[in-house]
Amino acid sequence: MAAPAHSVEADVSVLKCTFDMTTLSWQRDGSSCSAQLLCTAGGSFRLAVGNEEVPLSDVRSIACLGPGFMTLEAVGWGNLGLRCDDAEALRKFQELLEKRKADYERFERFDQSSVQSYFQYYSKLANQQNMLQDQVRTTTYRRAILENPEDFKGKVAMDIGAGSGILSFFAAQAGAEKVHAVEASSMAEVVQLLADANQGCFPGTSFNVLNKPLELVKDDEVGGKVDCLVSEPIGTFLFNERMIESYLCARDRFLKPGGKMFPNVGLLYIAPFSDPILHWEQTNKDGFWKNPNFYGLDLQAAMQRSKKEHMKQPVVDYINPECLASQASVTRFDFAKCSVESLKHMEFPFDFEIHQPCLIHGLAGWFDCVFEGSNTTVTLSTAPWCPGTHWYQIRFMLETPLALNAGQRVEGLLTMDANSVQSYYMKMKMRIQGTEIFSEAPHIDLKDPEYRFFSSQNTYIPPGTPGFGSQQAPQGQWHTTGQQPQPQQQQQQPQPQQQAYQQMHWAQSQMAPPSAPPQVSQGFVSAGPDGPQVQMNGTKL
């Protein structure tokens, strides 16, 4: 029977039928029973027919053979027919079942030109090299895996979106008996090439390279459940590219009960920022369209559209912590529990106290990934005061900034809606608390950012970022978390480029820089079936 923690999303009375190979027809099998679509406490879905249940991820096909009759194929059940006297009720049940099942067939639902471009990008060695040379990313993943041997030694692991296979090879170094490396692009050839070339390094490990999307991997290609999942499914602002959904599909289909996920937690941070230089750059990118005589044409009519296009773009670069105007709020996503459905629409309400007079130009964002293993916990942070990564940080701009005094509060809502091009459309609205003064950015395209780190001379480089000057941190410090560093850790001499940026920022903002990065307000709440909920300093928003 259904567990008490399950809620019933749909229920229809049916007769179970099995296919008789002798008569080549569907025959009634038992008495009337209930077919239910159940939603678990964690937000995942299960199908129950009578006293039997299967995860929706184990349902392989659904078909309608006529009014009042549908068939389905599920792991452990084989082919099953369902007959119902109420044809309309069965039709609605089937439609809802297919809608929920689509979460496990994501690449078929995406815009195919986006999917093709996505896999072409990751099939290039140059792009894999860019990620491998991110020392913070690669070293932290290696530490997380090798320092948790209890989760890998003698175990079966699966690497989702394996890329060049680096995480698969780390799992082998940690003693995994078998590694399933799932990679949809032609980079799977490189995984096999490196595995064959390094056989002597992993004498006790066998590799099964699967060159297809996770959603198309068949059960017999894996041969049972795996002990742990490893993946780097992370995009800018954590969720761009929507690869985390594949990670959750792998959890539902292939992970043993109680199995480990590396990473198993994502922490998403947002905070208001003040950066007049950045705002000036973005609002003046329409300069070309101010031309009143371009080969005899007046281009100024297109100027406003140009400005709006630039303001729709999130800005991806490293953020000087001095630009942050308040404590950050944080939302916790528990990858072991949250559902694919909960990531379709997300809302992040916020309420920040501003610590000094300034203009608020929008919201800044970054994330941490946490690896809670059986032996130790390791955190990968992309916070502004940590050594830089290839994810940088991100900023969502207001065309019209808000002016606030110290002690005033700014409140509002940031929303994310998943789209068919493997990303999100976003909206942001901010209001000065206690007033009717507000500003908003109603159209933000997360997939179309400006990588300002490469386009502006005013970019900031965090101390300790590999490859920039003499600030490279010792190898043992790559696991730095997103917590506030001690003041003495911040007293590193900035590079000339950073000094120029800070001096210009000082002159234009007339703000006294804080002595250390702002604290992060507390409130760790798992994202459930209704999406994430945020608590700041104990208060639910």
C-alpha positions as semicolon CSV with decimal commas, in nm:
position;residue;x (nm);y (nm);z (nm)
1;M;0,000;0,000;0,000
2;A;0,102;0,362;-0,042
3;A;0,318;0,497;0,237
4;P;0,150;0,760;0,457
5;A;0,405;1,019;0,346
6;H;0,277;0,995;-0,012
7;S;0,012;1,234;-0,138
8;V;-0,223;1,123;-0,418
9;E;-0,199;1,345;-0,726
10;A;-0,433;1,134;-0,942
11;D;-0,654;0,831;-0,880
12;V;-0,864;0,620;-1,116
13;S;-1,044;0,288;-1,077
14;V;-0,917;0,026;-1,326
15;L;-0,914;-0,340;-1,417
16;K;-0,564;-0,489;-1,456
17;C;-0,506;-0,682;-1,777
18;T;-0,224;-0,903;-1,903
19;F;-0,147;-0,998;-2,262
20;D;-0,226;-1,359;-2,352
21;M;0,016;-1,482;-2,618
22;T;-0,214;-1,774;-2,703
23;T;-0,516;-1,565;-2,798
24;L;-0,310;-1,254;-2,879
25;S;-0,544;-1,043;-2,669
26;W;-0,556;-0,857;-2,338
27;Q;-0,724;-1,057;-2,063
28;R;-0,863;-0,940;-1,731
29;D;-0,629;-1,020;-1,439
30;G;-0,808;-0,997;-1,106
31;S;-1,070;-0,761;-0,967
32;S;-1,103;-0,385;-0,985
33;C;-0,829;-0,183;-0,816
34;S;-0,699;0,171;-0,793
35;A;-0,428;0,323;-1,014
36;Q;-0,264;0,621;-0,843
37;L;0,003;0,875;-0,922
38;L;0,175;0,944;-0,589
39;C;0,398;1,231;-0,486
40;T;0,650;1,148;-0,212
41;A;0,749;1,382;0,070
42;G;1,069;1,459;-0,122
43;G;0,878;1,557;-0,436
44;S;0,951;1,254;-0,656
45;F;0,668;1,055;-0,817
46;R;0,561;0,689;-0,801
47;L;0,296;0,488;-0,984
48;A;0,080;0,252;-0,779
49;V;-0,153;-0,010;-0,927
50;G;-0,333;-0,205;-0,661
51;N;-0,080;-0,301;-0,392
52;E;0,225;-0,259;-0,614
53;E;0,435;0,055;-0,663
54;V;0,722;0,155;-0,890
55;P;0,915;0,483;-0,915
56;L;0,794;0,683;-1,214
57;S;1,151;0,675;-1,341
58;D;1,103;0,296;-1,390
59;V;0,804;0,345;-1,623
60;R;0,943;0,292;-1,972
61;S;0,641;0,350;-2,199
62;I;0,278;0,459;-2,189
63;A;0,028;0,413;-2,473
64;C;-0,345;0,447;-2,535
65;L;-0,494;0,160;-2,737
66;G;-0,843;0,304;-2,744
67;P;-1,106;0,481;-2,531
68;G;-1,091;0,345;-2,177
69;F;-0,779;0,131;-2,230
70;M;-0,411;0,214;-2,181
71;T;-0,093;0,008;-2,159
72;L;0,236;0,070;-1,987
73;E;0,571;-0,100;-1,946
74;A;0,757;-0,074;-1,615
75;V;1,063;-0,231;-1,460
76;G;0,954;-0,538;-1,262
77;W;0,604;-0,532;-1,407
78;G;0,664;-0,589;-1,775
79;N;0,367;-0,495;-1,995
80;L;0,045;-0,410;-1,814
81;G;-0,298;-0,311;-1,944
82;L;-0,542;-0,086;-1,758
83;R;-0,910;-0,084;-1,851
84;C;-1,150;0,179;-1,716
85;D;-1,523;0,231;-1,768
86;D;-1,470;0,609;-1,736
87;A;-1,272;0,679;-2,056
88;E;-1,238;1,050;-1,979
89;A;-1,098;0,987;-1,631
90;L;-0,843;0,741;-1,774
91;R;-0,744;0,990;-2,044
92;K;-0,674;1,261;-1,785
93;F;-0,480;1,012;-1,571
94;Q;-0,267;0,914;-1,871
95;E;-0,199;1,278;-1,964
96;L;-0,080;1,359;-1,612
97;L;0,129;1,041;-1,603
98;E;0,297;1,135;-1,933
99;K;0,357;1,490;-1,813
100;R;0,537;1,371;-1,499
101;K;0,726;1,104;-1,693
102;A;0,858;1,374;-1,929
103;D;1,093;1,482;-1,647
104;Y;1,291;1,167;-1,725
105;E;1,300;1,233;-2,101
106;R;1,428;1,589;-2,086
107;F;1,650;1,597;-2,392
108;E;1,359;1,490;-2,611
109;R;1,161;1,790;-2,481
110;F;1,436;2,050;-2,525
111;D;1,485;2,262;-2,834
112;Q;1,698;2,033;-3,051
113;S;1,921;2,311;-3,183
114;S;2,007;2,396;-2,822
115;V;2,084;2,031;-2,745
116;Q;2,305;1,999;-3,053
117;S;2,496;2,315;-2,967
118;Y;2,534;2,198;-2,607
119;F;2,690;1,864;-2,699
120;Q;2,907;2,019;-2,968
121;Y;3,052;2,257;-2,712
122;Y;3,142;1,981;-2,466
123;S;3,283;1,759;-2,741
124;K;3,578;2,000;-2,785
125;L;3,896;1,920;-2,594
126;A;3,969;2,292;-2,560
127;N;3,652;2,339;-2,356
128;Q;3,726;2,032;-2,144
129;Q;4,076;2,171;-2,087
130;N;3,928;2,497;-1,959
131;M;3,740;2,307;-1,689
132;L;4,027;2,074;-1,604
133;Q;4,259;2,372;-1,555
134;D;4,019;2,527;-1,304
135;Q;4,235;2,422;-1,009
136;V;3,972;2,505;-0,748
137;R;3,716;2,286;-0,922
138;T;3,942;1,993;-1,009
139;T;4,138;1,981;-0,682
140;T;3,826;2,009;-0,467
141;Y;3,650;1,728;-0,651
142;R;3,959;1,511;-0,619
143;R;3,981;1,579;-0,244
144;A;3,611;1,508;-0,197
145;I;3,642;1,169;-0,366
146;L;3,984;1,051;-0,243
147;E;3,925;1,163;0,116
148;N;3,608;0,951;0,134
149;P;3,744;0,602;0,051
150;E;3,462;0,437;0,246
151;D;3,220;0,553;-0,026
152;F;3,428;0,426;-0,321
153;K;3,658;0,136;-0,228
154;G;3,518;-0,182;-0,380
155;K;3,201;0,003;-0,485
156;V;3,022;0,069;-0,816
157;A;3,012;0,436;-0,916
158;M;2,835;0,627;-1,193
159;D;2,970;0,952;-1,342
160;I;2,691;1,158;-1,503
161;G;2,808;1,394;-1,778
162;A;3,158;1,249;-1,756
163;G;3,321;1,491;-2,002
164;S;3,688;1,396;-2,025
165;G;3,633;1,133;-1,754
166;I;3,832;1,305;-1,480
167;L;3,578;1,225;-1,205
168;S;3,556;0,865;-1,324
169;F;3,933;0,836;-1,288
170;F;3,925;0,998;-0,943
171;A;3,666;0,735;-0,841
172;A;3,904;0,467;-0,969
173;Q;4,190;0,622;-0,772
174;A;3,967;0,597;-0,464
175;G;3,932;0,221;-0,523
176;A;3,602;0,188;-0,712
177;E;3,554;-0,163;-0,851
178;K;3,352;-0,041;-1,150
179;V;3,271;0,300;-1,295
180;H;2,990;0,371;-1,542
181;A;3,093;0,688;-1,730
182;V;2,787;0,840;-1,897
183;E;2,872;1,103;-2,160
184;A;2,636;1,201;-2,442
185;S;2,886;1,393;-2,658
186;S;3,165;1,245;-2,869
187;M;3,396;1,320;-2,572
188;A;3,301;0,966;-2,463
189;E;3,567;0,851;-2,711
190;V;3,829;1,039;-2,509
191;V;3,708;0,879;-2,183
192;Q;3,758;0,535;-2,339
193;L;4,092;0,639;-2,490
194;L;4,227;0,760;-2,153
195;A;4,089;0,459;-1,969
196;D;4,264;0,223;-2,209
197;A;4,588;0,422;-2,199
198;N;4,595;0,422;-1,817
199;Q;4,491;0,065;-1,744
200;G;4,802;0,012;-1,533
201;C;4,700;0,295;-1,300
202;F;4,364;0,134;-1,216
203;P;4,425;-0,246;-1,208
204;G;4,122;-0,311;-0,990
205;T;3,872;-0,094;-1,179
206;S;3,667;-0,165;-1,490
207;F;3,514;0,118;-1,694
208;N;3,183;0,107;-1,878
209;V;3,163;0,411;-2,109
210;L;2,806;0,488;-2,220
211;N;2,790;0,734;-2,510
212;K;2,434;0,861;-2,467
213;P;2,229;1,095;-2,247
214;L;2,160;0,960;-1,900
215;E;1,788;0,958;-1,978
216;L;1,844;0,704;-2,260
217;V;2,062;0,462;-2,063
218;K;1,886;0,126;-2,028
219;D;1,880;-0,074;-1,706
220;D;2,064;-0,371;-1,857
221;E;2,348;-0,140;-1,965
222;V;2,423;-0,073;-1,598
223;G;2,322;-0,407;-1,450
224;G;2,164;-0,299;-1,125
225;K;2,184;-0,009;-0,885
226;V;2,509;0,175;-0,811
227;D;2,662;0,266;-0,475
228;C;2,745;0,628;-0,551
229;L;2,699;0,903;-0,809
230;V;2,963;1,158;-0,905
231;S;2,892;1,450;-1,131
232;E;2,979;1,808;-1,209
233;P;2,632;1,919;-1,325
234;I;2,685;2,284;-1,237
235;G;2,628;2,591;-1,452
236;T;2,643;2,962;-1,381
237;F;2,419;3,050;-1,085
238;L;2,419;2,675;-1,013
239;F;2,128;2,588;-1,243
240;N;2,214;2,713;-1,593
241;E;2,225;2,426;-1,849
242;R;1,972;2,232;-1,635
243;M;2,216;1,944;-1,595
244;I;2,125;1,903;-1,227
245;E;1,795;1,755;-1,345
246;S;1,985;1,470;-1,516
247;Y;2,173;1,420;-1,190
248;L;1,842;1,381;-1,006
249;C;1,712;1,143;-1,274
250;A;2,022;0,928;-1,219
251;R;1,946;0,929;-0,846
252;D;1,589;0,810;-0,903
253;R;1,682;0,541;-1,157
254;F;2,021;0,404;-1,063
255;L;2,124;0,492;-0,706
256;K;2,082;0,233;-0,432
257;P;1,874;0,336;-0,129
258;G;2,113;0,518;0,103
259;G;2,371;0,558;-0,175
260;K;2,603;0,859;-0,183
261;M;2,593;1,162;-0,413
262;F;2,902;1,375;-0,481
263;P;2,801;1,657;-0,444
264;N;2,489;1,609;-0,234
265;V;2,407;1,972;-0,146
266;G;2,398;2,300;-0,337
267;L;2,388;2,635;-0,156
268;L;2,267;2,932;-0,361
269;Y;2,348;3,283;-0,236
270;I;2,209;3,623;-0,335
271;A;2,298;3,971;-0,206
272;P;2,237;4,330;-0,322
273;F;2,534;4,509;-0,476
274;S;2,642;4,862;-0,561
275;D;2,877;4,906;-0,858
276;P;2,843;5,240;-1,044
277;I;3,119;5,149;-1,289
278;L;2,941;4,835;-1,401
279;H;2,607;5,016;-1,427
280;W;2,765;5,294;-1,633
281;E;2,919;5,039;-1,868
282;Q;2,594;4,852;-1,921
283;T;2,377;5,159;-1,974
284;N;2,620;5,312;-2,223
285;K;2,662;5,012;-2,451
286;D;2,404;5,161;-2,682
287;G;2,654;5,426;-2,796
288;F;2,670;5,296;-3,152
289;W;2,294;5,341;-3,192
290;K;2,314;5,708;-3,091
291;N;2,459;5,781;-3,435
292;P;2,229;6,030;-3,619
293;N;2,411;5,990;-3,949
294;F;2,529;5,635;-4,022
295;Y;2,570;5,627;-4,399
296;G;2,284;5,876;-4,413
297;L;2,064;5,687;-4,164
298;D;1,957;5,802;-3,817
299;L;2,000;5,497;-3,589
300;Q;1,873;5,659;-3,269
301;A;1,527;5,498;-3,296
302;A;1,690;5,162;-3,209
303;M;1,883;5,297;-2,911
304;Q;1,627;5,206;-2,644
305;R;1,597;4,850;-2,770
306;S;1,975;4,813;-2,758
307;K;1,979;4,927;-2,396
308;K;1,706;4,683;-2,299
309;E;1,891;4,396;-2,467
310;H;2,204;4,470;-2,266
311;M;2,013;4,502;-1,939
312;K;1,852;4,158;-1,997
313;Q;2,195;4,000;-1,987
314;P;2,329;3,877;-1,655
315;V;2,687;3,989;-1,599
316;V;2,935;3,710;-1,530
317;D;3,266;3,815;-1,373
318;Y;3,445;3,822;-1,039
319;I;3,279;4,054;-0,786
320;N;3,482;4,277;-0,560
321;P;3,342;4,194;-0,212
322;E;3,342;4,569;-0,140
323;C;3,050;4,599;-0,384
324;L;2,821;4,386;-0,167
325;A;2,582;4,610;0,025
326;S;2,437;4,361;0,274
327;Q;2,455;4,013;0,418
328;A;2,373;3,737;0,171
329;S;2,073;3,508;0,200
330;V;2,117;3,139;0,123
331;T;1,888;2,862;-0,004
332;R;1,984;2,499;0,051
333;F;1,912;2,237;-0,215
334;D;1,940;1,879;-0,092
335;F;2,011;1,679;-0,408
336;A;1,923;1,356;-0,229
337;K;1,567;1,476;-0,172
338;C;1,461;1,757;-0,406
339;S;1,260;1,666;-0,717
340;V;1,306;1,746;-1,084
341;E;0,965;1,913;-1,079
342;S;1,068;2,153;-0,801
343;L;1,342;2,298;-1,027
344;K;1,097;2,403;-1,300
345;H;0,987;2,715;-1,113
346;M;1,182;2,865;-0,824
347;E;1,120;3,175;-0,616
348;F;1,371;3,350;-0,391
349;P;1,209;3,618;-0,171
350;F;1,460;3,849;-0,006
351;D;1,480;4,118;0,260
352;F;1,817;4,289;0,309
353;E;1,937;4,558;0,549
354;I;2,176;4,795;0,369
355;H;2,491;4,866;0,571
356;Q;2,584;5,208;0,424
357;P;2,446;5,480;0,192
358;C;2,463;5,367;-0,171
359;L;2,283;5,304;-0,496
360;I;2,166;4,943;-0,531
361;H;2,225;4,828;-0,888
362;G;2,084;4,476;-0,859
363;L;2,148;4,134;-0,708
364;A;2,473;3,937;-0,701
365;G;2,474;3,558;-0,692
366;W;2,710;3,268;-0,633
367;F;2,699;2,913;-0,497
368;D;2,871;2,644;-0,292
369;C;2,866;2,269;-0,356
370;V;2,899;2,041;-0,055
371;F;3,031;1,683;-0,055
372;E;2,915;1,515;0,267
373;G;3,099;1,181;0,253
374;S;3,123;0,902;0,508
375;N;3,477;1,004;0,608
376;T;3,479;1,382;0,568
377;T;3,293;1,683;0,428
378;V;3,447;1,903;0,158
379;T;3,304;2,229;0,020
380;L;3,359;2,389;-0,319
381;S;3,285;2,762;-0,296
382;T;3,253;3,024;-0,568
383;A;3,208;3,310;-0,318
384;P;3,358;3,653;-0,407
385;W;3,621;3,629;-0,131
386;C;3,745;3,284;-0,242
387;P;3,996;3,206;-0,520
388;G;3,828;3,239;-0,858
389;T;3,675;2,956;-1,061
390;H;3,558;2,928;-1,421
391;W;3,203;2,987;-1,292
392;Y;3,295;3,338;-1,166
393;Q;2,997;3,507;-0,994
394;I;2,688;3,657;-1,155
395;R;2,496;3,984;-1,131
396;F;2,141;4,072;-1,232
397;M;2,110;4,440;-1,320
398;L;1,847;4,704;-1,253
399;E;1,822;4,965;-1,527
400;T;1,706;5,215;-1,264
401;P;1,904;5,178;-0,938
402;L;1,755;5,235;-0,593
403;A;1,907;5,487;-0,351
404;L;1,916;5,372;0,012
405;N;2,060;5,499;0,337
406;A;2,234;5,287;0,597
407;G;1,980;5,088;0,797
408;Q;1,710;5,095;0,528
409;R;1,586;4,764;0,392
410;V;1,529;4,649;0,036
411;E;1,289;4,363;-0,027
412;G;1,162;4,178;-0,327
413;L;1,151;3,856;-0,526
414;L;1,378;3,678;-0,773
415;T;1,202;3,414;-0,984
416;M;1,335;3,148;-1,223
417;D;1,129;2,964;-1,485
418;A;1,284;2,676;-1,678
419;N;1,277;2,702;-2,057
420;S;1,329;2,468;-2,353
421;V;1,682;2,591;-2,427
422;Q;1,830;2,427;-2,115
423;S;1,825;2,738;-1,900
424;Y;1,593;2,982;-1,723
425;Y;1,409;3,305;-1,784
426;M;1,424;3,520;-1,473
427;K;1,252;3,821;-1,317
428;M;1,364;4,049;-1,037
429;K;1,169;4,311;-0,847
430;M;1,312;4,522;-0,563
431;R;1,137;4,774;-0,339
432;I;1,256;5,002;-0,063
433;Q;1,074;4,866;0,240
434;G;0,803;5,094;0,376
435;T;0,778;5,294;0,052
436;E;0,626;5,259;-0,294
437;I;0,966;5,309;-0,457
438;F;1,065;5,005;-0,662
439;S;1,267;4,897;-0,961
440;E;1,253;4,577;-1,161
441;A;1,416;4,369;-1,431
442;P;1,123;4,178;-1,587
443;H;1,324;3,997;-1,855
444;I;1,653;3,825;-1,767
445;D;1,791;3,549;-1,988
446;L;2,025;3,327;-1,785
447;K;2,154;3,158;-2,100
448;D;2,269;3,484;-2,258
449;P;2,518;3,638;-2,010
450;E;2,788;3,892;-2,078
451;Y;3,125;3,752;-1,973
452;R;3,252;4,087;-1,851
453;F;3,575;3,935;-1,724
454;F;3,685;3,926;-2,088
455;S;3,511;4,240;-2,217
456;S;3,596;4,509;-1,961
457;Q;3,918;4,664;-1,837
458;N;3,755;4,725;-1,499
459;T;3,730;4,362;-1,392
460;Y;3,835;4,242;-1,048
461;I;4,053;3,937;-0,974
462;P;4,014;3,768;-0,634
463;P;4,331;3,713;-0,432
464;G;4,454;3,356;-0,465
465;T;4,312;3,302;-0,814
466;P;4,550;3,068;-1,001
467;G;4,740;3,219;-1,291
468;F;4,714;3,585;-1,186
469;G;5,025;3,746;-1,039
470;S;5,183;3,615;-0,721
471;Q;4,857;3,561;-0,537
472;Q;4,828;3,188;-0,602
473;A;4,724;3,011;-0,283
474;P;4,903;2,697;-0,160
475;Q;4,757;2,374;-0,294
476;G;4,625;2,274;0,046
477;Q;4,395;2,575;0,055
478;W;4,184;2,499;-0,252
479;H;3,903;2,367;-0,035
480;T;3,834;2,718;0,104
481;T;3,464;2,746;0,181
482;G;3,225;3,034;0,138
483;Q;3,252;3,137;0,502
484;Q;3,380;3,480;0,596
485;P;3,762;3,480;0,603
486;Q;3,949;3,631;0,894
487;P;4,050;3,997;0,840
488;Q;4,420;3,913;0,820
489;Q;4,346;3,679;0,530
490;Q;4,214;3,974;0,334
491;Q;4,522;4,189;0,369
492;Q;4,686;4,077;0,046
493;Q;4,834;4,335;-0,183
494;P;4,607;4,387;-0,484
495;Q;4,744;4,385;-0,836
496;P;4,769;4,724;-1,014
497;Q;4,458;4,643;-1,217
498;Q;4,265;4,575;-0,894
499;Q;4,396;4,895;-0,736
500;A;4,274;5,101;-1,031
501;Y;3,933;4,934;-1,013
502;Q;3,902;4,992;-0,639
503;Q;4,012;5,356;-0,666
504;M;3,759;5,425;-0,939
505;H;3,489;5,244;-0,743
506;W;3,572;5,456;-0,438
507;A;3,555;5,780;-0,632
508;Q;3,223;5,705;-0,798
509;S;3,037;5,539;-0,512
510;Q;3,175;5,750;-0,225
511;M;3,135;5,448;-0,003
512;A;3,369;5,344;0,275
513;P;3,472;4,985;0,199
514;P;3,398;4,731;0,472
515;S;3,698;4,577;0,645
516;A;3,592;4,225;0,549
517;P;3,333;4,049;0,331
518;P;2,978;4,058;0,467
519;Q;2,860;3,772;0,683
520;V;2,613;3,525;0,535
521;S;2,278;3,519;0,710
522;Q;2,176;3,178;0,836
523;G;1,887;2,970;0,710
524;F;1,936;2,633;0,545
525;V;1,610;2,493;0,411
526;S;1,590;2,201;0,167
527;A;1,409;2,265;-0,159
528;G;1,100;2,046;-0,162
529;P;0,824;1,969;-0,412
530;D;0,695;2,326;-0,394
531;G;1,036;2,476;-0,467
532;P;1,288;2,638;-0,236
533;Q;1,199;2,828;0,076
534;V;1,434;3,079;0,232
535;Q;1,481;3,161;0,596
536;M;1,698;3,453;0,701
537;N;1,812;3,472;1,062
538;G;1,537;3,236;1,164
539;T;1,252;3,421;0,991
540;K;1,066;3,246;0,711
541;L;1,002;3,470;0,412
